[in-house]
Amino acid sequence: MNLNVIFTFALGLILLFLVAKLLFGPLRIVGRLIWNALLGGVLLYVINVVGGNVGLHLPLNPVTALVVGFLGIPGVILLLVLQYLMV
């Protein structure tokens, strides 16, 4: 085999790896955000359903949705702490 063919093949593999890394990096971040939003939304729903019996309620509005969407479970805990401190 010619040395140029081997060098071109190796360069193509490296370039393919770099392009794949650039494309899948942001997808991993988006996937993590979606996962946090789902877990936080489920926890917020459970807190509202179960906590309604004991007087614990987190209203669902754009601010709470954004906090829970970005932070997930820690966002729900943050909202609970803020509600406790405000009352």
Backbone bond lengths (Angstrom), bond angles and torsions (degrees), N, CA, C in turn:
res aa  C-N    CA-C-N  psi(-1)  N-CA   C-N-CA  omega(-1)  CA-C   N-CA-C  phi
1 M - - - 1.453 - - 1.524 109.28 -
2 N 1.282 113.42 150.54 1.451 120.13 179.26 1.531 109.05 -78.05
3 L 1.312 117.25 143.24 1.459 122.21 -178.77 1.532 111.17 -66.27
4 N 1.314 118.11 -30.88 1.467 121.56 178.18 1.524 111.30 -65.33
5 V 1.316 117.81 -36.91 1.463 121.58 179.57 1.525 109.87 -66.36
6 I 1.307 117.67 -43.18 1.467 121.74 179.22 1.516 110.48 -65.00
7 F 1.349 117.44 -43.39 1.460 121.21 178.76 1.530 111.09 -63.42
8 T 1.327 117.50 -42.81 1.467 121.49 179.07 1.528 110.95 -64.58
9 F 1.327 117.14 -41.00 1.465 120.76 177.92 1.527 111.44 -62.97
10 A 1.332 117.39 -44.00 1.468 121.61 178.77 1.523 110.50 -64.47
11 L 1.323 116.77 -42.10 1.465 120.15 178.50 1.530 110.95 -64.54
12 G 1.323 117.04 -38.21 1.468 120.77 177.21 1.523 112.15 -64.33
13 L 1.332 116.40 -40.04 1.473 119.76 177.69 1.524 111.41 -65.59
14 I 1.315 116.93 -41.25 1.472 120.37 178.60 1.520 110.04 -64.72
15 L 1.333 116.80 -43.02 1.459 120.89 178.80 1.527 111.25 -63.99
16 L 1.322 117.49 -40.45 1.466 121.63 177.64 1.530 110.79 -63.19
17 F 1.330 117.07 -40.83 1.456 121.43 177.96 1.526 111.09 -63.07
18 L 1.337 117.35 -43.91 1.462 120.44 -179.29 1.527 111.90 -66.02
19 V 1.322 117.28 -40.49 1.471 120.59 178.71 1.529 110.05 -65.21
20 A 1.333 117.30 -42.51 1.467 120.44 178.72 1.516 110.89 -63.28
21 K 1.327 117.48 -39.51 1.464 120.65 179.13 1.533 110.81 -65.52
22 L 1.331 117.09 -38.87 1.461 120.20 178.30 1.522 112.38 -68.23
23 L 1.315 117.58 -33.47 1.467 120.36 -178.12 1.521 112.43 -80.74
24 F 1.322 118.06 -37.64 1.456 120.27 -174.83 1.520 113.46 -88.08
25 G 1.318 119.01 -13.12 1.460 121.78 176.92 1.519 112.27 -61.81
26 P 1.342 118.17 -54.74 1.470 119.78 178.35 1.529 113.02 -64.03
27 L 1.326 117.79 -31.40 1.465 119.64 178.24 1.523 111.26 -64.72
28 R 1.314 116.95 -34.26 1.464 120.39 177.55 1.527 110.73 -65.66
29 I 1.333 116.55 -39.64 1.467 120.43 178.71 1.526 110.21 -66.54
30 V 1.312 117.15 -43.02 1.473 121.10 178.67 1.527 110.10 -63.79
31 G 1.313 116.92 -41.42 1.463 120.49 177.44 1.513 112.23 -61.78
32 R 1.330 116.65 -40.39 1.465 120.14 178.31 1.525 110.92 -66.21
33 L 1.347 117.38 -39.20 1.463 120.41 177.15 1.522 111.70 -64.09
34 I 1.322 116.85 -41.50 1.465 120.33 178.67 1.526 110.11 -64.72
35 W 1.334 117.35 -42.55 1.460 121.11 179.32 1.528 110.88 -62.89
36 N 1.348 117.87 -44.27 1.465 121.01 177.59 1.522 111.20 -62.34
37 A 1.315 116.96 -41.06 1.468 120.31 -179.72 1.521 110.88 -65.04
38 L 1.323 117.35 -41.48 1.467 119.92 179.07 1.528 111.48 -64.77
39 L 1.327 116.61 -47.94 1.467 119.22 179.67 1.525 111.72 -63.24
40 G 1.319 116.57 -42.61 1.463 120.20 178.91 1.516 112.08 -65.26
41 G 1.334 117.27 -40.05 1.462 120.64 178.32 1.511 112.49 -65.01
42 V 1.326 116.73 -40.99 1.474 120.39 177.37 1.519 110.11 -64.31
43 L 1.333 117.06 -43.93 1.468 119.84 179.17 1.520 111.23 -64.62
44 L 1.332 117.20 -39.45 1.466 120.43 177.42 1.523 110.88 -62.68
45 Y 1.326 117.40 -41.39 1.455 121.62 177.25 1.530 111.03 -63.67
46 V 1.317 116.97 -44.98 1.475 121.04 -179.66 1.522 110.22 -63.60
47 I 1.322 116.76 -41.73 1.472 119.50 178.95 1.525 110.25 -63.22
48 N 1.320 118.29 -40.95 1.460 120.67 -179.75 1.521 112.02 -69.15
49 V 1.334 118.17 -36.44 1.463 120.70 -179.52 1.522 110.50 -74.94
50 V 1.311 117.25 -50.87 1.469 121.14 -177.26 1.524 110.56 -76.00
51 G 1.317 116.52 -41.06 1.460 119.74 -177.94 1.508 113.86 -71.41
52 G 1.328 117.83 -17.64 1.460 120.43 177.80 1.518 112.13 -61.72
53 N 1.323 116.99 -27.21 1.464 121.28 178.28 1.523 112.64 -72.71
54 V 1.323 117.41 -26.39 1.468 120.50 -177.30 1.525 112.11 -112.34
55 G 1.325 117.68 9.13 1.460 121.17 176.42 1.520 114.13 87.87
56 L 1.297 117.89 17.55 1.458 121.98 179.02 1.520 108.46 -104.77
57 H 1.329 116.54 118.68 1.455 120.19 -176.24 1.523 109.14 -145.67
58 L 1.327 116.99 130.61 1.460 122.15 172.65 1.525 107.51 -109.39
59 P 1.317 117.64 117.67 1.473 118.99 -178.13 1.521 110.54 -67.49
60 L 1.305 115.50 147.69 1.453 121.10 177.53 1.523 108.24 -99.00
61 N 1.323 115.77 106.05 1.456 122.97 177.14 1.526 108.14 -137.53
62 P 1.332 118.46 176.58 1.463 118.97 -176.60 1.535 114.04 -59.01
63 V 1.317 117.88 -35.32 1.467 120.11 -179.26 1.529 110.75 -68.39
64 T 1.311 117.70 -47.47 1.467 119.24 179.41 1.525 110.94 -66.45
65 A 1.330 117.14 -34.87 1.461 119.89 178.51 1.531 110.82 -65.31
66 L 1.325 117.50 -40.92 1.463 120.17 178.19 1.525 112.03 -67.32
67 V 1.329 116.86 -43.27 1.467 120.03 179.89 1.521 110.33 -62.54
68 V 1.318 116.39 -46.36 1.466 120.30 179.71 1.526 110.39 -68.59
69 G 1.321 117.94 -36.59 1.453 121.12 -179.90 1.514 113.26 -65.18
70 F 1.315 117.59 -40.61 1.456 120.49 -179.01 1.521 112.86 -83.73
71 L 1.307 117.71 -39.33 1.461 120.18 -173.64 1.519 114.23 -98.37
72 G 1.325 117.71 -21.73 1.461 120.07 179.22 1.516 111.84 74.26
73 I 1.319 116.45 -134.79 1.466 121.91 -177.55 1.531 111.88 -61.96
74 P 1.351 120.21 -43.46 1.468 118.07 175.27 1.529 112.82 -60.23
75 G 1.327 118.00 -29.11 1.457 120.60 176.56 1.516 112.41 -67.19
76 V 1.334 116.82 -38.52 1.467 120.64 176.88 1.521 109.65 -65.44
77 I 1.324 116.61 -42.70 1.467 120.33 178.44 1.524 110.31 -63.62
78 L 1.333 116.90 -40.91 1.460 120.70 176.72 1.523 111.49 -60.47
79 L 1.321 117.42 -43.12 1.463 120.55 178.82 1.528 111.64 -65.07
80 L 1.335 116.57 -38.53 1.460 119.64 177.28 1.524 111.32 -63.96
81 V 1.328 116.76 -42.17 1.465 120.40 179.22 1.519 110.53 -66.17
82 L 1.331 116.96 -42.66 1.465 119.96 178.26 1.529 111.81 -63.69
83 Q 1.314 117.06 -38.96 1.466 119.82 177.88 1.532 110.40 -66.17
84 Y 1.323 117.39 -39.36 1.462 120.82 178.32 1.525 111.12 -65.13
85 L 1.331 117.14 -39.49 1.458 120.29 -179.40 1.527 112.49 -73.19
86 M 1.334 117.91 -29.19 1.456 121.39 -178.13 1.525 112.11 -80.18
87 V 1.311 117.53 -24.54 1.471 120.35 -176.20 1.476 111.26 -88.16
